[in-house]
């Protein structure tokens, strides 16, 4: 067990060393790990690929190797103890980073993807040694055997070697001792490149999750409790801007297949104006408007000298105006946002997406009132439209 502690110290040393290089030279790593309540966790996924697109439905058999998969994750987690009020409000959650790998039998089409991600785990309630927990994870996945029109034409789910990793689940935790706990739960995972390149039907999995969590020190956790002031509602006005890209493939026959599938990446950008009311320590609700320029909207692709080019169109044909209700789950400086949107205005086109969309993402306030974020824009609830990279500022009253 001492070797396990030393290995964890080796992993954690760089982050804390750069945080305070002078103090780090004179502070025992044992006390650093103890202060931050570092845990090592191992998670096993025993899951199925959900048949949410044509590629998966055709290959979703034991013979083709897409019916089942196994996943393995190794994580470092920090157990909060109530140093800040938000930790007490969320029932003393844990959060950290992990490395994950999925193993499909069908490696020819999919490969063996590897993900690095951050996660947040908090209890709904605790009863003695038991707790019912929810968990959210977000990261990036690498090492896909992605779509290629010549060498891997079947894999229309993932068309790039990198993708977004989104995970959510529930688990029942049982504390075996003050250092060791076991978890049993179920989670859903989504992989997508956000339509940076087509085809991109995405991959969705569901899995039973079994995990062990081991606290590196056996000192009992001292949870701090402080008086929680009654919350006073307040409003905020948020101004934000975002940008991204949306891929469109060429459907003609004047170029080779590789060029057809490469298509053109169109610029997408916009500004949003949102009014929120924070109703308690955890939740904000509001309404917002977005004015957007979508270069792929009403676009036409032409061929010149064997290369794809976009036909110039009036600026106004690419504009859209939408309205959206907004919900934010506030976790200290971090927020999870959910915003279903509805188009109020846009030019009609043959390849229009539905008149409503879904936005889900995260944002982080690196200054008190200034934030950056990333969101996935989707339609039909599971089809990726594009990724929004956002920066914004809020005025509160």
NUMI-707097 format. One record per residue (C-alpha): x, y, z; residue number from 1. Coordinates in Angstrom, 3 decimals. Example, Ala and Ser with C-alpha at 12.3 -4.5 7.8 and 13.67 -1.06 7.14 Angstrom:
<rec <12.300; -4.500; 7.800>; 1>
<rec <13.670; -1.060; 7.140>; 2>
This chain:
<rec <0.000; 0.000; 0.000>; 1>
<rec <2.925; 2.310; 0.657>; 2>
<rec <3.924; 1.916; -2.997>; 3>
<rec <0.434; 3.043; -4.008>; 4>
<rec <0.764; 6.172; -1.884>; 5>
<rec <4.192; 6.954; -3.352>; 6>
<rec <2.833; 6.529; -6.885>; 7>
<rec <-0.032; 8.952; -6.148>; 8>
<rec <2.407; 11.439; -4.695>; 9>
<rec <4.430; 11.292; -7.907>; 10>
<rec <1.303; 12.122; -9.935>; 11>
<rec <0.144; 14.948; -7.687>; 12>
<rec <3.480; 16.627; -6.980>; 13>
<rec <3.719; 18.829; -10.121>; 14>
<rec <0.335; 20.520; -9.672>; 15>
<rec <0.924; 21.496; -6.070>; 16>
<rec <4.564; 22.364; -6.611>; 17>
<rec <3.772; 25.010; -9.227>; 18>
<rec <0.953; 26.304; -7.103>; 19>
<rec <3.391; 27.340; -4.352>; 20>
<rec <6.993; 26.465; -5.258>; 21>
<rec <8.581; 27.885; -2.121>; 22>
<rec <6.282; 26.171; 0.317>; 23>
<rec <6.309; 22.930; -1.675>; 24>
<rec <10.009; 22.517; -1.037>; 25>
<rec <9.437; 22.374; 2.699>; 26>
<rec <6.057; 20.638; 2.972>; 27>
<rec <5.721; 16.875; 3.239>; 28>
<rec <3.700; 15.404; 0.401>; 29>
<rec <1.797; 13.328; 2.938>; 30>
<rec <0.355; 16.476; 4.516>; 31>
<rec <-0.501; 17.955; 1.099>; 32>
<rec <-2.441; 14.863; 0.089>; 33>
<rec <-4.097; 14.719; 3.508>; 34>
<rec <-5.139; 18.373; 3.355>; 35>
<rec <-6.739; 17.887; -0.054>; 36>
<rec <-8.204; 14.441; 0.764>; 37>
<rec <-6.893; 12.773; -2.397>; 38>
<rec <-8.463; 9.448; -3.402>; 39>
<rec <-7.570; 6.906; -6.067>; 40>
<rec <-10.521; 5.401; -7.926>; 41>
<rec <-10.818; 2.548; -10.411>; 42>
<rec <-13.975; 2.252; -12.533>; 43>
<rec <-15.089; -0.701; -14.671>; 44>
<rec <-17.757; -0.210; -17.384>; 45>
<rec <-19.712; -3.219; -18.654>; 46>
<rec <-21.857; -1.743; -21.369>; 47>
<rec <-23.739; -1.725; -24.640>; 48>
<rec <-23.611; 0.517; -27.698>; 49>
<rec <-27.026; 2.150; -28.131>; 50>
<rec <-28.479; 1.756; -31.669>; 51>
<rec <-29.018; 5.481; -32.287>; 52>
<rec <-27.845; 5.620; -35.920>; 53>
<rec <-27.714; 3.458; -39.045>; 54>
<rec <-24.077; 2.385; -38.615>; 55>
<rec <-24.684; 1.115; -35.098>; 56>
<rec <-27.985; -0.589; -35.964>; 57>
<rec <-26.352; -2.503; -38.819>; 58>
<rec <-23.339; -3.495; -36.701>; 59>
<rec <-25.126; -3.914; -33.346>; 60>
<rec <-24.579; -7.664; -33.092>; 61>
<rec <-22.188; -9.904; -31.222>; 62>
<rec <-20.776; -11.034; -34.564>; 63>
<rec <-19.868; -7.500; -35.653>; 64>
<rec <-18.605; -6.564; -32.191>; 65>
<rec <-20.720; -3.467; -31.475>; 66>
<rec <-23.319; -4.946; -29.157>; 67>
<rec <-21.066; -4.851; -26.072>; 68>
<rec <-17.913; -3.179; -24.817>; 69>
<rec <-15.808; -2.812; -21.669>; 70>
<rec <-14.319; 0.396; -20.343>; 71>
<rec <-11.652; 1.087; -17.716>; 72>
<rec <-10.932; 4.315; -15.895>; 73>
<rec <-8.245; 5.363; -13.401>; 74>
<rec <-8.943; 8.594; -11.511>; 75>
<rec <-7.606; 10.979; -8.905>; 76>
<rec <-10.333; 12.671; -6.866>; 77>
<rec <-10.374; 15.375; -4.230>; 78>
<rec <-12.932; 14.925; -1.460>; 79>
<rec <-14.237; 18.303; -0.281>; 80>
<rec <-14.719; 18.871; 3.425>; 81>
<rec <-16.711; 22.116; 3.570>; 82>
<rec <-13.951; 24.743; 3.388>; 83>
<rec <-16.318; 26.780; 1.225>; 84>
<rec <-20.071; 27.131; 1.527>; 85>
<rec <-20.817; 25.620; -1.908>; 86>
<rec <-19.199; 22.345; -0.785>; 87>
<rec <-21.620; 22.086; 2.123>; 88>
<rec <-24.559; 22.996; -0.144>; 89>
<rec <-23.725; 20.124; -2.514>; 90>
<rec <-23.316; 17.619; 0.305>; 91>
<rec <-19.493; 17.579; 0.305>; 92>
<rec <-18.883; 16.382; -3.282>; 93>
<rec <-15.705; 15.071; -4.866>; 94>
<rec <-14.136; 16.126; -8.155>; 95>
<rec <-11.028; 15.297; -10.119>; 96>
<rec <-9.479; 14.013; -13.333>; 97>
<rec <-9.344; 10.625; -14.979>; 98>
<rec <-8.033; 8.569; -17.890>; 99>
<rec <-10.480; 6.238; -19.622>; 100>
<rec <-10.227; 3.597; -22.339>; 101>
<rec <-13.000; 1.689; -24.102>; 102>
<rec <-12.471; -1.708; -25.718>; 103>
<rec <-14.833; -2.695; -28.520>; 104>
<rec <-14.607; -6.073; -30.191>; 105>
<rec <-14.944; -4.233; -33.502>; 106>
<rec <-11.576; -2.475; -33.424>; 107>
<rec <-11.423; -2.475; -37.220>; 108>
<rec <-14.175; 0.142; -37.446>; 109>
<rec <-13.786; 1.969; -34.121>; 110>
<rec <-10.337; 1.313; -32.674>; 111>
<rec <-9.757; 1.597; -28.915>; 112>
<rec <-10.547; 5.202; -27.906>; 113>
<rec <-8.783; 6.820; -24.940>; 114>
<rec <-10.262; 9.779; -23.053>; 115>
<rec <-8.963; 12.301; -20.538>; 116>
<rec <-11.708; 14.025; -18.576>; 117>
<rec <-12.753; 15.942; -15.524>; 118>
<rec <-15.647; 14.855; -13.324>; 119>
<rec <-17.908; 16.030; -10.492>; 120>
<rec <-19.603; 13.596; -8.108>; 121>
<rec <-22.122; 14.607; -5.431>; 122>
<rec <-24.734; 12.850; -3.266>; 123>
<rec <-28.482; 13.266; -3.509>; 124>
<rec <-28.661; 11.992; 0.071>; 125>
<rec <-26.747; 9.899; 2.611>; 126>
<rec <-28.037; 7.284; 5.053>; 127>
<rec <-25.381; 5.918; 7.407>; 128>
<rec <-22.836; 4.179; 5.151>; 129>
<rec <-24.964; 4.460; 2.000>; 130>
<rec <-25.323; 7.377; -0.391>; 131>
<rec <-27.071; 7.871; -3.728>; 132>
<rec <-24.804; 9.928; -5.986>; 133>
<rec <-24.930; 11.611; -9.373>; 134>
<rec <-21.904; 12.267; -11.567>; 135>
<rec <-21.070; 14.436; -14.577>; 136>
<rec <-17.954; 14.126; -16.732>; 137>
<rec <-16.545; 16.107; -19.665>; 138>
<rec <-13.373; 15.571; -21.677>; 139>
<rec <-11.697; 14.726; -24.970>; 140>
<rec <-11.325; 11.323; -26.640>; 141>
<rec <-8.426; 10.267; -28.867>; 142>
<rec <-7.304; 7.235; -30.870>; 143>
<rec <-10.482; 6.545; -32.857>; 144>
<rec <-10.245; 4.490; -36.017>; 145>
<rec <-12.337; 7.178; -37.705>; 146>
<rec <-14.292; 7.277; -40.946>; 147>
<rec <-12.343; 7.206; -44.177>; 148>
<rec <-14.195; 6.927; -47.506>; 149>
<rec <-11.569; 4.482; -48.816>; 150>
<rec <-10.181; 2.501; -45.869>; 151>
<rec <-13.004; 2.691; -43.273>; 152>
<rec <-16.249; 3.631; -45.059>; 153>
<rec <-18.578; 1.846; -42.609>; 154>
<rec <-17.841; 4.046; -39.589>; 155>
<rec <-20.226; 6.943; -40.170>; 156>
<rec <-20.499; 7.551; -36.407>; 157>
<rec <-17.041; 9.104; -35.838>; 158>
<rec <-15.168; 10.916; -38.627>; 159>
<rec <-12.187; 12.383; -36.720>; 160>
<rec <-9.515; 10.852; -34.508>; 161>
<rec <-10.622; 13.183; -31.671>; 162>
<rec <-14.067; 13.733; -30.187>; 163>
<rec <-15.871; 15.238; -27.214>; 164>
<rec <-16.533; 12.916; -24.258>; 165>
<rec <-19.714; 13.572; -22.225>; 166>
<rec <-20.716; 11.252; -19.381>; 167>
<rec <-23.549; 11.270; -16.834>; 168>
<rec <-24.729; 8.677; -14.361>; 169>
<rec <-26.149; 7.580; -10.996>; 170>
<rec <-24.543; 5.281; -8.438>; 171>
<rec <-25.133; 3.771; -5.021>; 172>
<rec <-22.079; 4.076; -2.787>; 173>
<rec <-21.326; 1.959; 0.269>; 174>
<rec <-18.546; 2.846; 2.698>; 175>
<rec <-16.696; -0.371; 3.540>; 176>
<rec <-14.289; 1.433; 5.870>; 177>
<rec <-13.190; 5.010; 6.477>; 178>
<rec <-10.708; 4.580; 3.588>; 179>
<rec <-12.431; 2.234; 1.135>; 180>
<rec <-15.800; 2.489; -0.620>; 181>
<rec <-17.501; 0.541; -3.408>; 182>
<rec <-19.935; 1.966; -5.989>; 183>
<rec <-22.520; 0.383; -8.258>; 184>
<rec <-24.371; 2.446; -10.834>; 185>
<rec <-25.353; 3.122; -14.426>; 186>
<rec <-24.150; 5.799; -16.819>; 187>
<rec <-24.619; 7.140; -20.335>; 188>
<rec <-21.726; 8.356; -22.509>; 189>
<rec <-21.818; 10.395; -25.721>; 190>
<rec <-19.002; 10.791; -28.248>; 191>
<rec <-19.138; 13.413; -30.998>; 192>
<rec <-16.877; 15.844; -32.855>; 193>
<rec <-19.554; 18.550; -32.915>; 194>
<rec <-19.808; 18.411; -36.728>; 195>
<rec <-16.307; 19.680; -37.270>; 196>
<rec <-16.264; 16.993; -39.944>; 197>
<rec <-18.928; 14.775; -41.494>; 198>
<rec <-20.238; 12.111; -41.260>; 199>
<rec <-20.802; 12.514; -37.538>; 200>
<rec <-23.789; 10.568; -36.269>; 201>
<rec <-21.982; 10.138; -32.963>; 202>
<rec <-21.734; 7.167; -30.654>; 203>
<rec <-23.822; 6.624; -27.515>; 204>
<rec <-23.234; 3.962; -24.898>; 205>
<rec <-24.892; 2.823; -21.700>; 206>
<rec <-23.007; 0.885; -19.053>; 207>
<rec <-23.210; -0.655; -15.625>; 208>
<rec <-20.389; 0.906; -13.608>; 209>
<rec <-18.562; -0.799; -10.741>; 210>
<rec <-15.873; 1.170; -8.939>; 211>
<rec <-13.593; 1.147; -5.919>; 212>
<rec <-12.430; 4.335; -4.199>; 213>
<rec <-9.471; 4.391; -1.803>; 214>
<rec <-8.524; 7.330; 0.436>; 215>
<rec <-4.722; 7.650; 0.615>; 216>
<rec <-4.778; 8.443; 4.336>; 217>
<rec <-6.746; 6.822; 7.113>; 218>
<rec <-7.370; 9.981; 9.141>; 219>
<rec <-11.136; 10.443; 9.617>; 220>
<rec <-12.629; 13.185; 7.438>; 221>
<rec <-13.542; 16.269; 9.452>; 222>
<rec <-16.522; 17.793; 7.640>; 223>
<rec <-16.986; 21.465; 8.378>; 224>
<rec <-20.451; 22.895; 8.852>; 225>
<rec <-21.265; 26.577; 8.780>; 226>
<rec <-24.459; 28.566; 9.073>; 227>
<rec <-26.031; 28.918; 5.639>; 228>
<rec <-27.551; 32.401; 5.226>; 229>
<rec <-31.000; 32.575; 3.682>; 230>
<rec <-30.657; 33.246; -0.045>; 231>
<rec <-31.811; 36.533; -1.573>; 232>
<rec <-32.835; 36.289; -5.227>; 233>
<rec <-30.967; 38.513; -7.648>; 234>
<rec <-30.877; 39.190; -11.377>; 235>
<rec <-27.990; 39.245; -13.825>; 236>
<rec <-27.603; 40.479; -17.390>; 237>
<rec <-25.205; 38.407; -19.499>; 238>
<rec <-23.609; 39.524; -22.745>; 239>
<rec <-21.656; 36.821; -24.592>; 240>
<rec <-20.146; 36.074; -27.985>; 241>
<rec <-19.312; 32.720; -29.522>; 242>
<rec <-17.719; 31.224; -32.590>; 243>
<rec <-17.302; 27.829; -34.234>; 244>
<rec <-17.296; 25.869; -37.475>; 245>
<rec <-19.845; 23.693; -39.276>; 246>
<rec <-18.888; 21.132; -41.909>; 247>
<rec <-20.914; 20.584; -45.098>; 248>
<rec <-20.083; 17.815; -47.562>; 249>
<rec <-20.328; 18.151; -51.351>; 250>
<rec <-23.059; 16.008; -52.925>; 251>
<rec <-22.025; 16.377; -56.545>; 252>
<rec <-19.885; 14.095; -58.707>; 253>
<rec <-17.378; 16.566; -60.178>; 254>
<rec <-14.631; 15.678; -57.681>; 255>
<rec <-13.264; 12.476; -56.180>; 256>
<rec <-14.872; 10.793; -53.164>; 257>
<rec <-12.248; 12.003; -50.679>; 258>
<rec <-12.790; 15.644; -51.703>; 259>
<rec <-16.569; 15.189; -51.599>; 260>
<rec <-16.457; 13.953; -48.002>; 261>
<rec <-13.941; 16.585; -46.924>; 262>
<rec <-16.440; 19.279; -47.888>; 263>
<rec <-16.143; 22.854; -46.621>; 264>
<rec <-16.028; 24.193; -43.065>; 265>
<rec <-18.222; 27.270; -42.692>; 266>
<rec <-17.771; 29.909; -40.016>; 267>
<rec <-20.492; 30.288; -37.389>; 268>
<rec <-20.553; 33.114; -34.838>; 269>
<rec <-23.092; 35.053; -32.813>; 270>
<rec <-23.932; 37.223; -29.830>; 271>
<rec <-26.350; 36.389; -27.022>; 272>
<rec <-28.171; 38.567; -24.528>; 273>
<rec <-29.544; 36.738; -21.466>; 274>
<rec <-31.445; 37.844; -18.373>; 275>
<rec <-31.147; 35.380; -15.461>; 276>
<rec <-32.628; 35.235; -12.004>; 277>
<rec <-30.680; 33.203; -9.449>; 278>
<rec <-33.381; 31.648; -7.300>; 279>
<rec <-31.155; 29.779; -4.837>; 280>
<rec <-27.533; 28.825; -4.257>; 281>
<rec <-27.661; 26.188; -7.014>; 282>
<rec <-30.002; 27.380; -9.748>; 283>
<rec <-30.464; 30.202; -12.229>; 284>
<rec <-33.391; 30.480; -14.635>; 285>
<rec <-33.802; 33.015; -17.396>; 286>
<rec <-34.511; 33.871; -20.998>; 287>
<rec <-32.220; 34.989; -23.807>; 288>
<rec <-31.940; 36.030; -27.434>; 289>
<rec <-29.273; 35.140; -29.989>; 290>
<rec <-28.346; 36.820; -33.257>; 291>
<rec <-26.261; 34.462; -35.343>; 292>
<rec <-24.295; 34.303; -38.573>; 293>
<rec <-24.189; 30.752; -39.956>; 294>
<rec <-22.117; 30.554; -43.126>; 295>
<rec <-23.521; 27.128; -43.997>; 296>
<rec <-27.101; 28.376; -43.974>; 297>
<rec <-28.406; 28.817; -47.556>; 298>
<rec <-24.894; 28.004; -48.785>; 299>
<rec <-23.934; 26.518; -52.147>; 300>
<rec <-20.734; 24.640; -52.969>; 301>
<rec <-19.181; 24.954; -56.420>; 302>
<rec <-16.201; 23.277; -58.096>; 303>
<rec <-13.398; 25.344; -59.591>; 304>
<rec <-10.274; 23.716; -61.033>; 305>
<rec <-11.063; 20.462; -59.274>; 306>
<rec <-11.380; 22.115; -55.850>; 307>
<rec <-14.402; 22.946; -53.733>; 308>
<rec <-15.309; 26.573; -53.160>; 309>
<rec <-18.278; 28.383; -51.677>; 310>
<rec <-20.549; 30.481; -53.838>; 311>
<rec <-20.751; 34.046; -52.556>; 312>
<rec <-24.158; 34.807; -51.078>; 313>
<rec <-25.618; 37.994; -49.554>; 314>
<rec <-24.670; 38.419; -45.882>; 315>
<rec <-28.320; 38.547; -44.814>; 316>
<rec <-29.057; 35.035; -46.083>; 317>
<rec <-26.827; 33.611; -43.364>; 318>
<rec <-28.439; 35.444; -40.423>; 319>
<rec <-30.756; 33.901; -37.843>; 320>
<rec <-32.512; 35.135; -34.701>; 321>
<rec <-33.575; 32.795; -31.917>; 322>
<rec <-34.983; 32.851; -28.394>; 323>
<rec <-34.227; 30.396; -25.593>; 324>
<rec <-35.204; 29.682; -21.972>; 325>
<rec <-32.119; 29.105; -19.828>; 326>
<rec <-31.207; 26.988; -16.822>; 327>
<rec <-27.858; 27.019; -15.002>; 328>
<rec <-26.649; 24.625; -12.344>; 329>
<rec <-24.123; 26.674; -10.364>; 330>
<rec <-21.130; 24.923; -8.766>; 331>
<rec <-18.921; 27.676; -7.347>; 332>
<rec <-17.270; 29.315; -10.412>; 333>
<rec <-18.452; 26.561; -12.765>; 334>
<rec <-21.914; 26.319; -14.326>; 335>
<rec <-23.687; 23.667; -16.362>; 336>
<rec <-26.033; 25.339; -18.861>; 337>
<rec <-29.094; 23.907; -20.638>; 338>
<rec <-30.794; 26.135; -23.222>; 339>
<rec <-33.419; 24.806; -25.658>; 340>
<rec <-33.748; 27.378; -28.455>; 341>
<rec <-36.388; 28.314; -31.025>; 342>
<rec <-35.716; 30.184; -34.270>; 343>
<rec <-37.701; 33.376; -34.754>; 344>
<rec <-36.156; 34.291; -38.112>; 345>
<rec <-33.945; 32.708; -40.784>; 346>
<rec <-34.068; 32.344; -44.553>; 347>
<rec <-35.621; 29.187; -45.922>; 348>
<rec <-33.243; 26.667; -47.473>; 349>
<rec <-33.399; 23.101; -48.770>; 350>
<rec <-31.119; 21.714; -46.051>; 351>
<rec <-32.572; 23.572; -43.063>; 352>
<rec <-32.353; 22.018; -39.628>; 353>
<rec <-35.569; 21.928; -37.526>; 354>
<rec <-36.964; 25.162; -36.109>; 355>
<rec <-35.713; 24.354; -32.621>; 356>
<rec <-32.339; 23.336; -31.184>; 357>
<rec <-30.685; 22.248; -27.950>; 358>
<rec <-27.621; 23.784; -26.322>; 359>
<rec <-25.782; 22.094; -23.457>; 360>
<rec <-22.430; 23.190; -22.129>; 361>
<rec <-20.264; 24.468; -19.312>; 362>
<rec <-18.795; 27.848; -18.446>; 363>
<rec <-16.176; 28.915; -15.937>; 364>
<rec <-15.765; 32.363; -14.343>; 365>
<rec <-12.024; 32.952; -14.446>; 366>
<rec <-12.784; 36.448; -13.123>; 367>
<rec <-15.658; 37.312; -10.813>; 368>
<rec <-17.929; 38.418; -13.654>; 369>
<rec <-16.114; 37.261; -16.801>; 370>
<rec <-16.277; 33.713; -18.125>; 371>
<rec <-15.358; 31.424; -20.971>; 372>
<rec <-17.263; 28.311; -21.979>; 373>
<rec <-17.873; 25.549; -24.464>; 374>
<rec <-21.275; 24.271; -25.600>; 375>
<rec <-22.567; 21.638; -27.967>; 376>
<rec <-25.367; 22.838; -30.258>; 377>
<rec <-27.616; 19.979; -31.397>; 378>
<rec <-30.953; 19.364; -33.084>; 379>
<rec <-33.447; 16.493; -32.865>; 380>
<rec <-31.942; 16.011; -29.363>; 381>
<rec <-29.042; 13.809; -30.534>; 382>
<rec <-27.623; 15.227; -33.790>; 383>
<rec <-24.627; 17.559; -33.385>; 384>
<rec <-24.823; 20.870; -35.240>; 385>
<rec <-21.621; 22.645; -34.141>; 386>
<rec <-19.501; 23.508; -31.101>; 387>
<rec <-19.686; 27.009; -29.591>; 388>
<rec <-16.591; 28.545; -27.980>; 389>
<rec <-17.890; 31.352; -25.774>; 390>
<rec <-16.621; 34.355; -23.836>; 391>
<rec <-18.920; 36.627; -21.867>; 392>
<rec <-19.475; 39.111; -19.068>; 393>
<rec <-22.276; 39.565; -16.548>; 394>
<rec <-23.739; 42.534; -14.735>; 395>
<rec <-25.566; 41.600; -11.519>; 396>
<rec <-28.042; 43.490; -9.416>; 397>
